[in-house]
């Protein structure tokens, strides 16, 4: 890229992140996760973040 005068993009690890992103899931999975979150007395967001952090 430098040889052609282009500027390389910013490294992914150095980009700023907001902590938010949208994930689309099937309706039934959304329902199951919402029920599980309610049973555990946590928000759906907290349950999803814990699952993502645990790798599944």
PDB file of N, H, CA, C and O in Angstrom:
ATOM      1  N   UNK A   1       0.824  -1.183   0.000  1.00  0.00           N
ATOM      2  CA  UNK A   1       0.000   0.000   0.000  1.00  0.00           C
ATOM      3  C   UNK A   1       0.874   1.255   0.000  1.00  0.00           C
ATOM      4  O   UNK A   1       0.582   2.221  -0.704  1.00  0.00           O
ATOM      5  N   UNK A   2       1.936   1.234   0.786  1.00  0.00           N
ATOM      6  H   UNK A   2       2.173   0.449   1.358  1.00  0.00           H
ATOM      7  CA  UNK A   2       2.823   2.395   0.854  1.00  0.00           C
ATOM      8  C   UNK A   2       3.434   2.683  -0.512  1.00  0.00           C
ATOM      9  O   UNK A   2       3.585   3.844  -0.889  1.00  0.00           O
ATOM     10  N   UNK A   3       3.790   1.625  -1.263  1.00  0.00           N
ATOM     11  H   UNK A   3       3.667   0.681  -0.956  1.00  0.00           H
ATOM     12  CA  UNK A   3       4.384   1.806  -2.590  1.00  0.00           C
ATOM     13  C   UNK A   3       3.427   2.498  -3.561  1.00  0.00           C
ATOM     14  O   UNK A   3       3.861   3.221  -4.457  1.00  0.00           O
ATOM     15  N   UNK A   4       2.131   2.274  -3.381  1.00  0.00           N
ATOM     16  H   UNK A   4       1.778   1.686  -2.653  1.00  0.00           H
ATOM     17  CA  UNK A   4       1.151   2.878  -4.286  1.00  0.00           C
ATOM     18  C   UNK A   4       0.583   4.190  -3.735  1.00  0.00           C
ATOM     19  O   UNK A   4      -0.336   4.764  -4.319  1.00  0.00           O
ATOM     20  N   UNK A   5       1.137   4.667  -2.600  1.00  0.00           N
ATOM     21  H   UNK A   5       1.883   4.201  -2.126  1.00  0.00           H
ATOM     22  CA  UNK A   5       0.701   5.938  -2.047  1.00  0.00           C
ATOM     23  C   UNK A   5      -0.533   5.847  -1.167  1.00  0.00           C
ATOM     24  O   UNK A   5      -1.063   6.869  -0.730  1.00  0.00           O
ATOM     25  N   UNK A   6      -0.994   4.631  -0.905  1.00  0.00           N
ATOM     26  H   UNK A   6      -0.564   3.801  -1.260  1.00  0.00           H
ATOM     27  CA  UNK A   6      -2.165   4.466  -0.046  1.00  0.00           C
ATOM     28  C   UNK A   6      -1.737   4.411   1.410  1.00  0.00           C
ATOM     29  O   UNK A   6      -0.647   3.942   1.737  1.00  0.00           O
ATOM     30  N   UNK A   7      -2.618   4.899   2.280  1.00  0.00           N
ATOM     31  H   UNK A   7      -3.503   5.280   2.014  1.00  0.00           H
ATOM     32  CA  UNK A   7      -2.338   4.835   3.710  1.00  0.00           C
ATOM     33  C   UNK A   7      -2.964   3.552   4.261  1.00  0.00           C
ATOM     34  O   UNK A   7      -4.145   3.299   4.026  1.00  0.00           O
ATOM     35  N   UNK A   8      -2.204   2.747   4.981  1.00  0.00           N
ATOM     36  H   UNK A   8      -1.244   2.952   5.172  1.00  0.00           H
ATOM     37  CA  UNK A   8      -2.780   1.510   5.524  1.00  0.00           C
ATOM     38  C   UNK A   8      -3.848   1.828   6.576  1.00  0.00           C
ATOM     39  O   UNK A   8      -3.759   2.840   7.271  1.00  0.00           O
ATOM     40  N   UNK A   9      -4.845   0.970   6.685  1.00  0.00           N
ATOM     41  H   UNK A   9      -4.918   0.148   6.120  1.00  0.00           H
ATOM     42  CA  UNK A   9      -5.905   1.203   7.675  1.00  0.00           C
ATOM     43  C   UNK A   9      -5.364   1.052   9.101  1.00  0.00           C
ATOM     44  O   UNK A   9      -4.336   0.414   9.329  1.00  0.00           O
ATOM     45  N   UNK A  10      -6.078   1.653  10.048  1.00  0.00           N
ATOM     46  H   UNK A  10      -6.912   2.172   9.863  1.00  0.00           H
ATOM     47  CA  UNK A  10      -5.720   1.549  11.459  1.00  0.00           C
ATOM     48  C   UNK A  10      -5.843   0.091  11.915  1.00  0.00           C
ATOM     49  O   UNK A  10      -6.764  -0.617  11.507  1.00  0.00           O
ATOM     50  N   UNK A  11      -4.923  -0.344  12.748  1.00  0.00           N
ATOM     51  H   UNK A  11      -4.175   0.231  13.080  1.00  0.00           H
ATOM     52  CA  UNK A  11      -4.955  -1.718  13.262  1.00  0.00           C
ATOM     53  C   UNK A  11      -6.224  -1.938  14.088  1.00  0.00           C
ATOM     54  O   UNK A  11      -6.628  -1.067  14.858  1.00  0.00           O
ATOM     55  N   UNK A  12      -6.842  -3.096  13.924  1.00  0.00           N
ATOM     56  H   UNK A  12      -6.513  -3.803  13.298  1.00  0.00           H
ATOM     57  CA  UNK A  12      -8.081  -3.406  14.630  1.00  0.00           C
ATOM     58  C   UNK A  12      -7.906  -3.256  16.135  1.00  0.00           C
ATOM     59  O   UNK A  12      -8.791  -2.728  16.807  1.00  0.00           O
ATOM     60  N   UNK A  13      -6.790  -3.707  16.670  1.00  0.00           N
ATOM     61  H   UNK A  13      -6.070  -4.136  16.124  1.00  0.00           H
ATOM     62  CA  UNK A  13      -6.565  -3.653  18.111  1.00  0.00           C
ATOM     63  C   UNK A  13      -6.439  -2.226  18.630  1.00  0.00           C
ATOM     64  O   UNK A  13      -6.590  -1.993  19.829  1.00  0.00           O
ATOM     65  N   UNK A  14      -6.168  -1.278  17.754  1.00  0.00           N
ATOM     66  H   UNK A  14      -6.046  -1.468  16.780  1.00  0.00           H
ATOM     67  CA  UNK A  14      -5.976   0.107  18.185  1.00  0.00           C
ATOM     68  C   UNK A  14      -7.180   1.000  17.926  1.00  0.00           C
ATOM     69  O   UNK A  14      -7.152   2.185  18.257  1.00  0.00           O
ATOM     70  N   UNK A  15      -8.229   0.453  17.345  1.00  0.00           N
ATOM     71  H   UNK A  15      -8.252  -0.510  17.076  1.00  0.00           H
ATOM     72  CA  UNK A  15      -9.446   1.228  17.084  1.00  0.00           C
ATOM     73  C   UNK A  15     -10.207   1.443  18.394  1.00  0.00           C
ATOM     74  O   UNK A  15     -10.135   0.606  19.294  1.00  0.00           O
ATOM     75  N   UNK A  16     -10.929   2.550  18.507  1.00  0.00           N
ATOM     76  H   UNK A  16     -10.988   3.230  17.776  1.00  0.00           H
ATOM     77  CA  UNK A  16     -11.762   2.741  19.709  1.00  0.00           C
ATOM     78  C   UNK A  16     -13.030   1.881  19.613  1.00  0.00           C
ATOM     79  O   UNK A  16     -13.572   1.694  18.524  1.00  0.00           O
ATOM     80  N   UNK A  17     -13.490   1.374  20.723  1.00  0.00           N
ATOM     81  H   UNK A  17     -13.050   1.527  21.608  1.00  0.00           H
ATOM     82  CA  UNK A  17     -14.711   0.557  20.762  1.00  0.00           C
ATOM     83  C   UNK A  17     -15.680   1.127  21.773  1.00  0.00           C
ATOM     84  O   UNK A  17     -15.267   1.622  22.822  1.00  0.00           O
ATOM     85  N   UNK A  18     -16.969   1.064  21.467  1.00  0.00           N
ATOM     86  H   UNK A  18     -17.304   0.662  20.615  1.00  0.00           H
ATOM     87  CA  UNK A  18     -18.010   1.634  22.322  1.00  0.00           C
ATOM     88  C   UNK A  18     -18.506   0.655  23.383  1.00  0.00           C
ATOM     89  O   UNK A  18     -19.088   1.067  24.387  1.00  0.00           O
ATOM     90  N   UNK A  19     -18.276  -0.648  23.162  1.00  0.00           N
ATOM     91  H   UNK A  19     -17.804  -0.983  22.347  1.00  0.00           H
ATOM     92  CA  UNK A  19     -18.835  -1.640  24.067  1.00  0.00           C
ATOM     93  C   UNK A  19     -20.225  -2.093  23.653  1.00  0.00           C
ATOM     94  O   UNK A  19     -20.871  -2.852  24.376  1.00  0.00           O
ATOM     95  N   UNK A  20     -20.695  -1.635  22.494  1.00  0.00           N
ATOM     96  H   UNK A  20     -20.171  -1.018  21.907  1.00  0.00           H
ATOM     97  CA  UNK A  20     -22.031  -2.005  22.017  1.00  0.00           C
ATOM     98  C   UNK A  20     -21.931  -2.598  20.614  1.00  0.00           C
ATOM     99  O   UNK A  20     -21.167  -2.116  19.778  1.00  0.00           O
ATOM    100  N   UNK A  21     -22.707  -3.642  20.369  1.00  0.00           N
ATOM    101  H   UNK A  21     -23.328  -4.034  21.048  1.00  0.00           H
ATOM    102  CA  UNK A  21     -22.903  -4.138  19.017  1.00  0.00           C
ATOM    103  C   UNK A  21     -24.205  -4.914  18.992  1.00  0.00           C
ATOM    104  O   UNK A  21     -24.628  -5.460  20.011  1.00  0.00           O
ATOM    105  N   UNK A  22     -24.843  -4.966  17.831  1.00  0.00           N
ATOM    106  H   UNK A  22     -24.499  -4.522  17.003  1.00  0.00           H
ATOM    107  CA  UNK A  22     -26.136  -5.632  17.711  1.00  0.00           C
ATOM    108  C   UNK A  22     -25.923  -7.027  17.119  1.00  0.00           C
ATOM    109  O   UNK A  22     -25.155  -7.207  16.175  1.00  0.00           O
ATOM    110  N   UNK A  23     -26.609  -7.990  17.685  1.00  0.00           N
ATOM    111  H   UNK A  23     -27.233  -7.844  18.452  1.00  0.00           H
ATOM    112  CA  UNK A  23     -26.550  -9.358  17.178  1.00  0.00           C
ATOM    113  C   UNK A  23     -27.976  -9.812  16.895  1.00  0.00           C
ATOM    114  O   UNK A  23     -28.842  -9.724  17.765  1.00  0.00           O
ATOM    115  N   UNK A  24     -28.216 -10.284  15.709  1.00  0.00           N
ATOM    116  H   UNK A  24     -27.512 -10.356  15.002  1.00  0.00           H
ATOM    117  CA  UNK A  24     -29.548 -10.797  15.366  1.00  0.00           C
ATOM    118  C   UNK A  24     -29.551 -12.309  15.605  1.00  0.00           C
ATOM    119  O   UNK A  24     -28.649 -13.028  15.173  1.00  0.00           O
ATOM    120  N   UNK A  25     -30.584 -12.766  16.300  1.00  0.00           N
ATOM    121  H   UNK A  25     -31.317 -12.182  16.650  1.00  0.00           H
ATOM    122  CA  UNK A  25     -30.728 -14.185  16.601  1.00  0.00           C
ATOM    123  C   UNK A  25     -32.141 -14.622  16.230  1.00  0.00           C
ATOM    124  O   UNK A  25     -33.040 -13.787  16.122  1.00  0.00           O
ATOM    125  N   UNK A  26     -32.340 -15.906  16.036  1.00  0.00           N
ATOM    126  H   UNK A  26     -31.610 -16.584  16.123  1.00  0.00           H
ATOM    127  CA  UNK A  26     -33.697 -16.390  15.763  1.00  0.00           C
ATOM    128  C   UNK A  26     -34.639 -16.069  16.930  1.00  0.00           C
ATOM    129  O   UNK A  26     -34.211 -16.001  18.082  1.00  0.00           O
ATOM    130  N   UNK A  27     -35.908 -15.875  16.621  1.00  0.00           N
ATOM    131  H   UNK A  27     -36.256 -15.930  15.685  1.00  0.00           H
ATOM    132  CA  UNK A  27     -36.898 -15.514  17.639  1.00  0.00           C
ATOM    133  C   UNK A  27     -36.917 -16.500  18.805  1.00  0.00           C
ATOM    134  O   UNK A  27     -36.997 -16.091  19.964  1.00  0.00           O
ATOM    135  N   UNK A  28     -36.845 -17.771  18.508  1.00  0.00           N
ATOM    136  H   UNK A  28     -36.780 -18.103  17.567  1.00  0.00           H
ATOM    137  CA  UNK A  28     -36.909 -18.782  19.574  1.00  0.00           C
ATOM    138  C   UNK A  28     -35.696 -18.693  20.491  1.00  0.00           C
ATOM    139  O   UNK A  28     -35.834 -18.849  21.704  1.00  0.00           O
ATOM    140  N   UNK A  29     -34.525 -18.449  19.945  1.00  0.00           N
ATOM    141  H   UNK A  29     -34.413 -18.323  18.959  1.00  0.00           H
ATOM    142  CA  UNK A  29     -33.334 -18.293  20.773  1.00  0.00           C
ATOM    143  C   UNK A  29     -33.464 -17.064  21.663  1.00  0.00           C
ATOM    144  O   UNK A  29     -33.094 -17.109  22.837  1.00  0.00           O
ATOM    145  N   UNK A  30     -33.985 -15.968  21.120  1.00  0.00           N
ATOM    146  H   UNK A  30     -34.285 -15.932  20.166  1.00  0.00           H
ATOM    147  CA  UNK A  30     -34.209 -14.755  21.902  1.00  0.00           C
ATOM    148  C   UNK A  30     -35.126 -15.066  23.083  1.00  0.00           C
ATOM    149  O   UNK A  30     -34.861 -14.662  24.215  1.00  0.00           O
ATOM    150  N   UNK A  31     -36.203 -15.788  22.800  1.00  0.00           N
ATOM    151  H   UNK A  31     -36.418 -16.117  21.880  1.00  0.00           H
ATOM    152  CA  UNK A  31     -37.154 -16.176  23.848  1.00  0.00           C
ATOM    153  C   UNK A  31     -36.477 -17.023  24.919  1.00  0.00           C
ATOM    154  O   UNK A  31     -36.640 -16.763  26.111  1.00  0.00           O
ATOM    155  N   UNK A  32     -35.724 -18.028  24.502  1.00  0.00           N
ATOM    156  H   UNK A  32     -35.593 -18.238  23.533  1.00  0.00           H
ATOM    157  CA  UNK A  32     -35.045 -18.912  25.451  1.00  0.00           C
ATOM    158  C   UNK A  32     -34.051 -18.146  26.319  1.00  0.00           C
ATOM    159  O   UNK A  32     -33.978 -18.376  27.526  1.00  0.00           O
ATOM    160  N   UNK A  33     -33.298 -17.251  25.723  1.00  0.00           N
ATOM    161  H   UNK A  33     -33.358 -17.064  24.742  1.00  0.00           H
ATOM    162  CA  UNK A  33     -32.323 -16.471  26.481  1.00  0.00           C
ATOM    163  C   UNK A  33     -33.009 -15.513  27.451  1.00  0.00           C
ATOM    164  O   UNK A  33     -32.549 -15.331  28.578  1.00  0.00           O
ATOM    165  N   UNK A  34     -34.107 -14.903  27.012  1.00  0.00           N
ATOM    166  H   UNK A  34     -34.481 -15.051  26.097  1.00  0.00           H
ATOM    167  CA  UNK A  34     -34.854 -13.999  27.894  1.00  0.00           C
ATOM    168  C   UNK A  34     -35.412 -14.758  29.090  1.00  0.00           C
ATOM    169  O   UNK A  34     -35.368 -14.264  30.217  1.00  0.00           O
ATOM    170  N   UNK A  35     -35.934 -15.953  28.850  1.00  0.00           N
ATOM    171  H   UNK A  35     -35.970 -16.355  27.935  1.00  0.00           H
ATOM    172  CA  UNK A  35     -36.452 -16.771  29.953  1.00  0.00           C
ATOM    173  C   UNK A  35     -35.331 -17.169  30.920  1.00  0.00           C
ATOM    174  O   UNK A  35     -35.501 -17.106  32.138  1.00  0.00           O
ATOM    175  N   UNK A  36     -34.204 -17.573  30.375  1.00  0.00           N
ATOM    176  H   UNK A  36     -34.066 -17.624  29.386  1.00  0.00           H
ATOM    177  CA  UNK A  36     -33.075 -17.958  31.214  1.00  0.00           C
ATOM    178  C   UNK A  36     -32.581 -16.778  32.048  1.00  0.00           C
ATOM    179  O   UNK A  36     -32.272 -16.936  33.229  1.00  0.00           O
ATOM    180  N   UNK A  37     -32.508 -15.614  31.442  1.00  0.00           N
ATOM    181  H   UNK A  37     -32.759 -15.486  30.482  1.00  0.00           H
ATOM    182  CA  UNK A  37     -32.075 -14.417  32.172  1.00  0.00           C
ATOM    183  C   UNK A  37     -33.052 -14.112  33.313  1.00  0.00           C
ATOM    184  O   UNK A  37     -32.634 -13.788  34.424  1.00  0.00           O
ATOM    185  N   UNK A  38     -34.341 -14.217  33.034  1.00  0.00           N
ATOM    186  H   UNK A  38     -34.680 -14.481  32.131  1.00  0.00           H
ATOM    187  CA  UNK A  38     -35.344 -13.964  34.070  1.00  0.00           C
ATOM    188  C   UNK A  38     -35.226 -14.972  35.203  1.00  0.00           C
ATOM    189  O   UNK A  38     -35.325 -14.604  36.373  1.00  0.00           O
ATOM    190  N   UNK A  39     -35.017 -16.229  34.871  1.00  0.00           N
ATOM    191  H   UNK A  39     -34.937 -16.528  33.920  1.00  0.00           H
ATOM    192  CA  UNK A  39     -34.861 -17.267  35.898  1.00  0.00           C
ATOM    193  C   UNK A  39     -33.641 -17.021  36.767  1.00  0.00           C
ATOM    194  O   UNK A  39     -33.645 -17.355  37.952  1.00  0.00           O
ATOM    195  N   UNK A  40     -32.582 -16.431  36.180  1.00  0.00           N
ATOM    196  H   UNK A  40     -32.580 -16.160  35.217  1.00  0.00           H
ATOM    197  CA  UNK A  40     -31.349 -16.152  36.918  1.00  0.00           C
ATOM    198  C   UNK A  40     -31.368 -14.765  37.569  1.00  0.00           C
ATOM    199  O   UNK A  40     -30.412 -14.376  38.239  1.00  0.00           O
ATOM    200  N   UNK A  41     -32.452 -14.030  37.368  1.00  0.00           N
ATOM    201  H   UNK A  41     -33.229 -14.346  36.823  1.00  0.00           H
ATOM    202  CA  UNK A  41     -32.605 -12.676  37.930  1.00  0.00           C
ATOM    203  C   UNK A  41     -31.496 -11.744  37.460  1.00  0.00           C
ATOM    204  O   UNK A  41     -30.952 -10.963  38.241  1.00  0.00           O
ATOM    205  N   UNK A  42     -31.164 -11.837  36.163  1.00  0.00           N
ATOM    206  H   UNK A  42     -31.605 -12.472  35.529  1.00  0.00           H
ATOM    207  CA  UNK A  42     -30.190 -10.941  35.547  1.00  0.00           C
ATOM    208  C   UNK A  42     -30.800 -10.404  34.257  1.00  0.00           C
ATOM    209  O   UNK A  42     -31.779 -10.948  33.746  1.00  0.00           O
ATOM    210  N   UNK A  43     -30.212  -9.337  33.743  1.00  0.00           N
ATOM    211  H   UNK A  43     -29.417  -8.896  34.159  1.00  0.00           H
ATOM    212  CA  UNK A  43     -30.694  -8.792  32.473  1.00  0.00           C
ATOM    213  C   UNK A  43     -30.250  -9.695  31.321  1.00  0.00           C
ATOM    214  O   UNK A  43     -29.288 -10.455  31.438  1.00  0.00           O
ATOM    215  N   UNK A  44     -30.959  -9.592  30.235  1.00  0.00           N
ATOM    216  H   UNK A  44     -31.740  -8.975  30.140  1.00  0.00           H
ATOM    217  CA  UNK A  44     -30.577 -10.334  29.039  1.00  0.00           C
ATOM    218  C   UNK A  44     -29.184  -9.900  28.592  1.00  0.00           C
ATOM    219  O   UNK A  44     -28.391 -10.724  28.136  1.00  0.00           O
ATOM    220  N   UNK A  45     -28.890  -8.621  28.721  1.00  0.00           N
ATOM    221  H   UNK A  45     -29.534  -7.952  29.092  1.00  0.00           H
ATOM    222  CA  UNK A  45     -27.568  -8.110  28.365  1.00  0.00           C
ATOM    223  C   UNK A  45     -26.487  -8.770  29.214  1.00  0.00           C
ATOM    224  O   UNK A  45     -25.459  -9.193  28.685  1.00  0.00           O
ATOM    225  N   UNK A  46     -26.707  -8.864  30.522  1.00  0.00           N
ATOM    226  H   UNK A  46     -27.542  -8.521  30.951  1.00  0.00           H
ATOM    227  CA  UNK A  46     -25.712  -9.469  31.404  1.00  0.00           C
ATOM    228  C   UNK A  46     -25.501 -10.948  31.070  1.00  0.00           C
ATOM    229  O   UNK A  46     -24.373 -11.441  31.075  1.00  0.00           O
ATOM    230  N   UNK A  47     -26.596 -11.642  30.781  1.00  0.00           N
ATOM    231  H   UNK A  47     -27.512 -11.242  30.776  1.00  0.00           H
ATOM    232  CA  UNK A  47     -26.493 -13.065  30.410  1.00  0.00           C
ATOM    233  C   UNK A  47     -25.705 -13.216  29.112  1.00  0.00           C
ATOM    234  O   UNK A  47     -24.825 -14.072  29.020  1.00  0.00           O
ATOM    235  N   UNK A  48     -26.010 -12.398  28.114  1.00  0.00           N
ATOM    236  H   UNK A  48     -26.725 -11.703  28.189  1.00  0.00           H
ATOM    237  CA  UNK A  48     -25.313 -12.478  26.833  1.00  0.00           C
ATOM    238  C   UNK A  48     -23.830 -12.156  26.997  1.00  0.00           C
ATOM    239  O   UNK A  48     -22.980 -12.834  26.419  1.00  0.00           O
ATOM    240  N   UNK A  49     -23.514 -11.120  27.786  1.00  0.00           N
ATOM    241  H   UNK A  49     -24.205 -10.569  28.255  1.00  0.00           H
ATOM    242  CA  UNK A  49     -22.120 -10.747  27.992  1.00  0.00           C
ATOM    243  C   UNK A  49     -21.363 -11.870  28.698  1.00  0.00           C
ATOM    244  O   UNK A  49     -20.210 -12.145  28.363  1.00  0.00           O
ATOM    245  N   UNK A  50     -21.997 -12.516  29.664  1.00  0.00           N
ATOM    246  H   UNK A  50     -22.933 -12.292  29.936  1.00  0.00           H
ATOM    247  CA  UNK A  50     -21.353 -13.628  30.363  1.00  0.00           C
ATOM    248  C   UNK A  50     -21.120 -14.791  29.411  1.00  0.00           C
ATOM    249  O   UNK A  50     -20.061 -15.418  29.442  1.00  0.00           O
ATOM    250  N   UNK A  51     -22.097 -15.081  28.572  1.00  0.00           N
ATOM    251  H   UNK A  51     -22.958 -14.571  28.547  1.00  0.00           H
ATOM    252  CA  UNK A  51     -21.938 -16.177  27.605  1.00  0.00           C
ATOM    253  C   UNK A  51     -20.819 -15.883  26.614  1.00  0.00           C
ATOM    254  O   UNK A  51     -19.998 -16.750  26.313  1.00  0.00           O
ATOM    255  N   UNK A  52     -20.796 -14.662  26.114  1.00  0.00           N
ATOM    256  H   UNK A  52     -21.463 -13.958  26.358  1.00  0.00           H
ATOM    257  CA  UNK A  52     -19.747 -14.294  25.152  1.00  0.00           C
ATOM    258  C   UNK A  52     -18.375 -14.332  25.794  1.00  0.00           C
ATOM    259  O   UNK A  52     -17.409 -14.780  25.175  1.00  0.00           O
ATOM    260  N   UNK A  53     -18.280 -13.868  27.018  1.00  0.00           N
ATOM    261  H   UNK A  53     -19.064 -13.504  27.521  1.00  0.00           H
ATOM    262  CA  UNK A  53     -16.997 -13.874  27.720  1.00  0.00           C
ATOM    263  C   UNK A  53     -16.518 -15.258  28.056  1.00  0.00           C
ATOM    264  O   UNK A  53     -15.315 -15.501  28.151  1.00  0.00           O
ATOM    265  N   UNK A  54     -17.455 -16.172  28.237  1.00  0.00           N
ATOM    266  H   UNK A  54     -18.432 -15.975  28.160  1.00  0.00           H
ATOM    267  CA  UNK A  54     -17.103 -17.553  28.576  1.00  0.00           C
ATOM    268  C   UNK A  54     -16.849 -18.381  27.310  1.00  0.00           C
ATOM    269  O   UNK A  54     -16.452 -19.543  27.395  1.00  0.00           O
ATOM    270  N   UNK A  55     -17.076 -17.785  26.154  1.00  0.00           N
ATOM    271  H   UNK A  55     -17.399 -16.841  26.085  1.00  0.00           H
ATOM    272  CA  UNK A  55     -16.854 -18.506  24.904  1.00  0.00           C
ATOM    273  C   UNK A  55     -17.994 -19.422  24.559  1.00  0.00           C
ATOM    274  O   UNK A  55     -17.804 -20.372  23.799  1.00  0.00           O
ATOM    275  N   UNK A  56     -19.165 -19.177  25.084  1.00  0.00           N
ATOM    276  H   UNK A  56     -19.319 -18.405  25.701  1.00  0.00           H
ATOM    277  CA  UNK A  56     -20.322 -19.977  24.693  1.00  0.00           C
ATOM    278  C   UNK A  56     -21.145 -20.227  25.827  1.00  0.00           C
ATOM    279  O   UNK A  56     -22.176 -20.888  25.709  1.00  0.00           O
TER     280      UNK A  56
END
